[in-house]
Amino acid sequence: MSPMITMVILSSLATGTIITMTSHHWLLAWIGLEINTLSIIPIISTTHHPRSTEAATKYFLTQAAASALILFSSMINAWETGTWDITQLSSTPSHILLTTALAMKLGLVPMHFWLPEVLQGSTLMTALIITTWQKLAPMTLIYLTINSLSTTILLLMGLMSTVIAGWAGLNQTQTRKIMAYSSIAHLGWMIAISSIMTNLMVMNLMIYLIMTSALFQALILSKSKTIQDTTTTWAMSPIITAMTMALLLSLGGLPPLTGFLPKWLILEELITQNLIPTATVMALSALLSLFFYLRLAYSTTLTLSPNTTSTKFKWRLKLNQPTSPMLVSAVASVLLLPLTPLMLL
């Protein structure tokens, strides 16, 4: 793809999200989502491989259906209330349709089936964009309409997402599919707390974006597409290997790493609201996710795969050093919670 076309597509991608995030009118929000979807399609299908074409088609169909549902929901609301304002969503059919549409856009259970398939058909860099940047616009719409959405539906979706993503991720050997289920599980935590405390949802989203970006950058640098590929990362760059392990443990939510902070605060808030069974199931589902993160961390740092004599010296031929953005996001992903008390001094 030529630099000119790449620049146009990436700027359209950014513009679409920003239009949705800054709009007060439903039609503008819908236009932003459409621009966003149309921009990512060529990025997914850029490798000219049947898998990437299939991924682009699946992505297009789900996102187009979700956008149509959002438009339908806003039209019903405008018909009943006479306003197109995003925050004035008072019609019951509208908010149920909107919840369904946003769940489809984000990849929440039970509308999650497209996400692992699309990520598996994309490159690691495209998967990074889909799991981070593409979540911003729908999460903004949830933030704006949260007072009108049903708490019960959101809690149920969040609970199902954490449990099912944890279970489904256990069976995966492809790093992109593991990251897809990781994304679904993290979104489940965000959605579960969204109607109770939106500040926690935003904080969880920020931490999720930083951690996922850092881990994807590590996978891109080490060219790790399967668990088997991660076993030779140490030969390419010992620094990236150590960072990857810390990032995986942080994503799993182990204290005292950054990933523990949102889980801790969300569980605390759920217990305060007397949702103890929900908090218990979500805490147990975090163990399922932690298992596949630990398996990945174990294969990356603690195992030696069958190798030849020359493998050990691969790093001498081409040293893969972590880039500055990766270092910053990795440090934030691992040390944000331990360093927070120091910031308050």
N, C-alpha and C positions, 0 to 999 in steps of 0.2 A: 504494500500500500504506500502511495507517495506521501511525503511529509505534508503536502498541502491538504490532501483528503483527510489524513489523520488529524490535522489541526482542526479542520471544520467539524469532523465527527466528535472529537473530544470537547470542543467548545459548545457544540449542540447538547452534548451529554450534561455538561455543567449547567448550561442555560436552562434546560428542561427542569432539572431539580430545583434550581434557584427560583424559577417562575412559580412552581408548585409551593415552595416554602414561603414565598412572599405574597401569595394571592389570598384575597378574601372572598372572591367570587368562585363558585363551583366550576364554571366553564373555563376560567383561567387555570385552575388547578388541574382540570382534565387535559387541557392543551399541553401543560408542562409535562404531565405523565406520558402523553403520546409522543412528544418530542424526545423524551428520555428513552422510551422503548424503541423508537425508530433509529436512534443513534447507536444503541448497543448492538442491534442486529448485525450490521456489517462487521463490528468488532469481533463478535462471536464466530461469524462464518469466514473470517479472513484467512484461515489456514487451507481452505478449499479441499476439505476432507469430508467424506460422507458423514462421519460422526459430528463434525462441527455444523454441517448443514442441518442435520437432524436436530441438534441442540438449538440452533437459531430458530427453526420452525416451532419447536416445542415452546421456547421462550416467547415467541411472537404470539402464538395462539393463547397461552395462558394470560399474558399481559393484556392482550386485546380484549379478551373476555372480561377480565377484571376491570379494565377501563370502561367498558360498556356498562358493567354493573354499577360503577360509580356514577356514570352519567344518568343511568336509569334511576338510581337512588336519589340523586339531586333533583331530577325532574319531578319525581313523586313528591319530594319535600316542597319544591317550589309550587306545585299544583295545590298542595294542601295548605301551605302557610303564606304563599305569596312573596317569599324572599329567596334569593340565591346566596345569601351569606353563609359561609362555611360553618360559623359558630352557632347558627340558628337552626340546628337539625332537630326538630321536635316530633317529626312523624315516626311512628314505630316501624312500619315496613321499611322506611328509608334507612334507619340506623341498623336494622338487621342486615339489609342488603349491603350497606357500606362495610359493616364488620366482615361479611363474607368476602367482599371484593378486596379489602385490604389484607385479609389473611391469605388470599390467593396471590396477591402481589408480593407479599413478604415470604411466602412459602411456609406458612404455619400449618400444623396438623389441623384438620384432615385434608387441606389443599396443598400438601407439601411435595407430592410425588414428582413434580417437574424439576425441583431444585437439584437433587443429586444427579439426575440424568443430564441436565444442562451443564452443570459444572464438569462432569466427566467428559463431555464433548468439547469443552473449551480449553484454551491454554491456561497455564497457572496465572498469568497476568490478567486475563479476562475474568477468571474465577475470582481473583482479588477484587476487581471492580464490581462484579455482581454481588459478592457477599458484603461489601462495605458501602460504596457510594450509592448503589441502587436501593439500599434500605432507607436512605435518608428521607426521600419524598413521602413514601407511605407512612413512615413513623411520624413525620410532621403532621400529616392529616389526622392520625390517631391523637396526637397531642392537642390539635385544635378542636377536635370533636369529642374529646373524652367525656365531657359532662353529659353528652347525649347518648353515649354507647352503654350497652348492658354490661354491668360488672360481672354477672353470672356467666355470660357467654365468654367474656374475655378471660376470666379465671379458668373456666373449663378448657378453653383453647390453649392457654399457657401451660396448664397441668398436662394435657395430652401431648403437647409439643415436647416438653422436657422428658417425659417418660418414653414416648415412642422414638424420639431421636436418639436417646440413650441406648435403647434396645437395638435399633436398626444399625447404629454405628458400630456395634460389637462385631458384626459380621464382615466388616469392610477391610480390604487390603490396599485400596487406592487412596492416596492422600487427599485427592480432591473430593472424593465421596465422604471421607472422614470429616473434612472441613465443612462440607454441606450439612451433615448431621449435627456437627458442632454449632453451626450457624442457627439451625432450627431450634436446638436446645437453648441457646442463649436468647434467641428471640422469644421463646416461651417464658423465660424468667422476666423479660421486659414487659410482655403483654400481661402476665399475671399481676404485676404490681402497678400497671399503668393507671387503672381506675382508682387505686387506693392512694398512691403518692406519685404524681408525675415527675417530681424532681429526681426520684430514685430511678425512674425509667430512663430519663435523659442521661444521668450519670452512668448507668449500666451501658447505655448505647455508646457513650464516648469511650469507656474502657474497652468495650467489645471491639470497636473500630480500631483502636490503637493495637490491641493484642493480635487481632486477626491480620492486620496489615503487616505487623512485624513477623509473624509466623509465615505468611505467604512469601514475604521477601526472602526469608531464610530458605524456603523450599525452592524458590526461583533460582537463587544463587547456587544451591547445591543440586539443582535439576532433579529433585526427588518427586517422582510421580507415583511410586508405590512404596510400601513399607520396606521392601527388599532394597530399593534404591537408597533409603536413608542409612543403611548399614555401612555404606562407603563414604558418607559425608565427612567422617573424621579424617580420611586420607586427603580430601580436598582442602578442608579448612577446620582445624581444631577449634578456632574461635566460634565459628558458626555452629559447630556441634554443641558446644557448651551452652551457647545462647538458645539454641533450639530446645534443649532439655528444660531450661528455666522457663521458656515461653509456654511449653506444653504443660508444665506443672501449674503455671499461673492460669492458663485457660481452664484447667481442671478445677481450679478454685482452692488450691492448697494454701493454708496460712503459712508464713506471713506475706505471701506474694500478693500483687495487686488484684488478681482475679478473685481472691477471697472476699474483698471489700463489698462488691455488689450483692453477692450471695448472702453474706452475713447480715447486711442491712435489710435486704428483702425478707429474709426469714424472720428477722426481728419484728418488722412491720406487720407481716402476716400473723404472727403470734399475738401482737398487740391488738389486732383486729379480731382476735379469737378464731382465726381460720387455722386451727392447729392440725387437723387432718391434711389439709392442702399443703401446709408447710412441711409436714412429715414426709408426704409422698414426694414433694419436690426435692427435699434434702436427700432422700434415698435415690431419686433419679439422677442426682449429681454424681453418685457413686458409679452408676452405669457409664456416664460420660467419662469420669475419671479413669475408668478401666482402659478405654481405648486410647486416651491420652498417655497413660502410663505405658501401654504396650508400644506406642510409637516412640516414647522417650527411651524405653528400654532398648529397642532395636537401634535407635540412633546413637546412643552413647555407651551402652553397656554390653553390646555384643560385637564379636568379630565374625564377619561372614567369611565363608571359604574364599580365600584369595591367593593370588600369585605373589611372588616376592616383589615384583615391581609395583603392586598396588600400594604398598605402604609408603612409597616415595612419590606418589602422584602429586602431592602438594608442592614438591620441589619444582615440578615442571610448570605448574600454573597455580599460583596462590590466589584463591578467591577470598578477598578481604570484604568484610561487611561494609556497606555504604553508610554514609552519615545519617540519612533518614532512618535506615534500619537500626542503627545504634541508638538513636534518640528514642524511637518507638519501643525498642527492646528494653531499654533501661526503664522507660515509663511503665511498660507492661509488667516488669518484675519488681521494681523498687518503689512504686508510687505509694503503696500502703505503708511500708516501713519508714519512708521519708516524710510522710504527712505530718507526724508530730513535730519534726524539725522545722517544717514550714511555719508552724503556728507559734514557735518560740519567739 
